[in-house]
Amino acid sequence: MSIDITDNWKKHGLPDEARKWSLLPKTISETQNKGLIQCEHCTHIFKPLTDELAKIEAEVDEDGVVIQHHQAICPSCGETIDFTTIENFAMPCFSRIRVRQGFSLGLTEIDLSVSAYRLNLVTECLRRQGLRGASPSKIYSAIFIAFIENITRFTLGDWREIVKMVEPSQSAITKKAWELYKEAFGSIHFRRIYFFR
């Protein structure tokens, strides 16, 4: 006699029901994932430890999504597993992350922190210039002109907040912010070449 006080029979069926048994390893699907990863070496499925979820490197894909790269150690075979996660927009990251692939702009790290001071300066600048309700391209041009001397101090986190402020209906906030961030670094690189020739 077995007493099932947790109603596991609803999920797994009754003990005397016919079952399809197989010795083949099971794989996890994307819908069943729930933070689990599968070892490539021994097919063991496990949940990474909290410290293993610390970001090692990250990159921004063509859709503007921050992809974070991690490493975990399989508790079964001890091998190191590389895996990726996508930034959770409900709990965005506000720290520095190392860039996975180098860019021609010389970026090695992306800062996702947000400076309230810089955002207040931008808001004040837009208010002074009467740009509330202007087109996004005009607003971004005004920001670049007003802050030309220290535009590279704006972090990707700052640009994401600026895009939210200028274009609240923008669906790809990080993508637009990433374009502005790279443009800021490209403009300073261009100015250095132009002025030092």
C-alpha positions as CSV (number, residue, x, y, z in Angstrom):
1,M,0.0,0.0,0.0
2,S,1.3,3.5,-0.8
3,I,0.0,6.7,0.6
4,D,0.3,9.6,-1.7
5,I,-0.3,12.8,0.4
6,T,1.1,15.1,-2.3
7,D,-1.1,13.9,-5.2
8,N,1.9,12.8,-7.3
9,W,-0.4,10.3,-9.0
10,K,-1.9,13.2,-11.0
11,K,1.4,14.0,-12.6
12,H,2.9,10.5,-12.8
13,G,-0.1,8.2,-12.9
14,L,-1.1,5.3,-10.7
15,P,1.5,2.5,-9.8
16,D,-0.3,-0.2,-11.8
17,E,-0.7,1.7,-15.0
18,A,1.2,0.6,-18.1
19,R,4.4,2.6,-18.8
20,K,6.6,3.2,-21.8
21,W,10.1,2.5,-20.4
22,S,13.3,3.5,-22.3
23,L,17.0,3.5,-21.4
24,L,17.6,6.4,-23.7
25,P,18.5,9.7,-22.0
26,K,15.9,12.4,-21.8
27,T,16.6,15.9,-23.0
28,I,15.0,19.0,-21.7
29,S,12.9,21.2,-24.0
30,E,12.9,25.0,-23.9
31,T,9.3,25.0,-22.5
32,Q,10.3,22.7,-19.6
33,N,13.7,24.3,-19.0
34,K,13.0,26.5,-15.9
35,G,16.6,27.3,-15.5
36,L,17.9,23.8,-15.9
37,I,20.9,22.9,-18.1
38,Q,22.1,19.6,-19.5
39,C,25.6,18.4,-19.4
40,E,27.0,17.8,-22.9
41,H,29.3,15.1,-21.5
42,C,27.1,12.9,-19.3
43,T,23.6,14.2,-20.1
44,H,22.9,14.9,-16.5
45,I,20.3,17.7,-16.0
46,F,20.9,20.1,-13.2
47,K,20.2,23.7,-12.0
48,P,23.3,25.9,-11.8
49,L,24.3,27.3,-8.5
50,T,23.8,31.0,-7.8
51,D,27.5,31.9,-8.1
52,E,27.6,30.0,-11.4
53,L,24.9,32.4,-12.8
54,A,27.3,35.3,-12.3
55,K,28.0,36.8,-15.7
56,I,31.4,35.9,-17.2
57,E,30.8,37.7,-20.5
58,A,27.9,39.2,-22.4
59,E,27.1,40.4,-25.9
60,V,24.3,42.4,-27.5
61,D,22.7,40.5,-30.4
62,E,21.3,42.0,-33.6
63,D,17.9,42.4,-32.0
64,G,19.4,44.4,-29.1
65,V,19.0,41.6,-26.5
66,V,21.8,41.3,-23.9
67,I,22.9,37.6,-24.0
68,Q,24.9,36.6,-20.9
69,H,27.4,33.8,-21.0
70,H,28.0,31.6,-17.9
71,Q,30.0,28.5,-16.8
72,A,28.8,25.8,-14.4
73,I,30.3,22.6,-13.2
74,C,28.3,19.4,-13.7
75,P,27.7,17.8,-10.2
76,S,27.7,14.4,-11.8
77,C,30.9,14.3,-13.9
78,G,32.7,17.5,-12.9
79,E,33.1,18.9,-16.4
80,T,32.7,22.6,-17.0
81,I,29.6,23.5,-19.0
82,D,29.2,26.8,-21.0
83,F,25.7,28.1,-21.3
84,T,23.8,31.3,-22.0
85,T,20.9,33.2,-20.6
86,I,18.9,36.2,-21.9
87,E,18.6,39.3,-19.8
88,N,15.3,39.3,-17.8
89,F,13.5,42.6,-18.5
90,A,11.5,42.3,-15.3
91,M,14.8,42.4,-13.4
92,P,17.3,44.3,-15.6
93,C,21.0,44.2,-14.8
94,F,22.7,47.4,-13.6
95,S,26.3,46.3,-13.4
96,R,29.4,46.2,-15.6
97,I,29.7,43.2,-17.9
98,R,32.7,42.2,-20.0
99,V,32.0,42.2,-23.8
100,R,32.4,38.7,-25.3
101,Q,33.6,39.8,-28.8
102,G,35.8,42.8,-29.3
103,F,34.6,45.7,-31.4
104,S,36.5,48.1,-33.7
105,L,35.5,50.8,-31.2
106,G,37.8,49.2,-28.6
107,L,35.0,48.3,-26.2
108,T,35.9,45.6,-23.7
109,E,33.2,46.2,-21.1
110,I,29.6,47.4,-21.1
111,D,28.3,49.3,-18.1
112,L,24.5,48.8,-17.5
113,S,24.4,51.1,-14.5
114,V,22.1,54.1,-14.6
115,S,23.2,57.6,-13.5
116,A,20.4,59.7,-12.1
117,Y,22.6,62.7,-12.4
118,R,23.2,62.3,-16.1
119,L,19.5,61.5,-16.7
120,N,18.6,64.7,-14.9
121,L,21.0,66.7,-17.0
122,V,19.4,65.3,-20.2
123,T,15.9,66.0,-19.0
124,E,16.9,69.6,-18.1
125,C,18.6,70.0,-21.5
126,L,15.5,68.8,-23.3
127,R,13.3,71.1,-21.2
128,R,15.6,74.2,-21.8
129,Q,15.6,73.6,-25.6
130,G,11.8,73.0,-25.7
131,L,12.2,69.5,-27.3
132,R,9.4,67.8,-25.5
133,G,7.3,66.1,-28.2
134,A,9.9,66.6,-30.9
135,S,11.0,63.8,-33.2
136,P,13.3,61.2,-31.6
137,S,16.1,61.9,-34.2
138,K,16.0,65.6,-33.3
139,I,16.1,64.8,-29.6
140,Y,19.0,62.4,-30.0
141,S,20.9,64.9,-32.1
142,A,20.4,67.6,-29.4
143,I,21.7,65.2,-26.8
144,F,24.8,64.5,-28.8
145,I,25.5,68.2,-29.4
146,A,24.8,69.2,-25.8
147,F,27.0,66.5,-24.3
148,I,29.7,66.2,-27.0
149,E,32.5,66.6,-24.6
150,N,31.5,63.8,-22.3
151,I,29.1,61.7,-24.4
152,T,31.3,58.6,-23.8
153,R,30.5,58.8,-20.1
154,F,26.9,57.8,-20.9
155,T,26.5,54.1,-20.1
156,L,24.4,51.6,-22.0
157,G,22.1,51.7,-19.0
158,D,21.8,55.5,-19.3
159,W,21.0,55.2,-23.0
160,R,18.3,52.6,-22.3
161,E,16.6,55.0,-19.8
162,I,16.9,57.9,-22.4
163,V,15.3,55.7,-25.1
164,K,12.5,54.8,-22.6
165,M,12.0,58.6,-22.0
166,V,12.2,59.7,-25.7
167,E,10.4,56.7,-27.3
168,P,8.1,55.1,-24.6
169,S,6.5,52.9,-27.3
170,Q,9.8,51.6,-28.6
171,S,9.7,47.8,-28.5
172,A,13.5,47.2,-28.9
173,I,14.8,49.6,-26.2
174,T,18.1,47.9,-25.8
175,K,18.7,47.6,-29.5
176,K,18.1,51.4,-30.0
177,A,20.2,52.2,-26.9
178,W,23.0,49.9,-28.2
179,E,23.0,51.8,-31.5
180,L,23.2,55.2,-29.7
181,Y,25.9,53.8,-27.4
182,K,28.1,52.6,-30.3
183,E,27.4,55.9,-32.2
184,A,28.7,57.9,-29.1
185,F,31.9,55.9,-29.1
186,G,32.2,56.1,-32.9
187,S,31.8,59.9,-32.8
188,I,34.5,60.3,-30.2
189,H,36.8,58.0,-32.2
190,F,36.0,60.1,-35.3
191,R,36.7,63.4,-33.5
192,R,40.1,62.1,-32.3
193,I,41.1,61.1,-35.8
194,Y,39.8,64.4,-37.3
195,F,41.4,66.7,-34.7
196,F,44.8,65.0,-34.5
197,R,45.5,64.9,-38.2
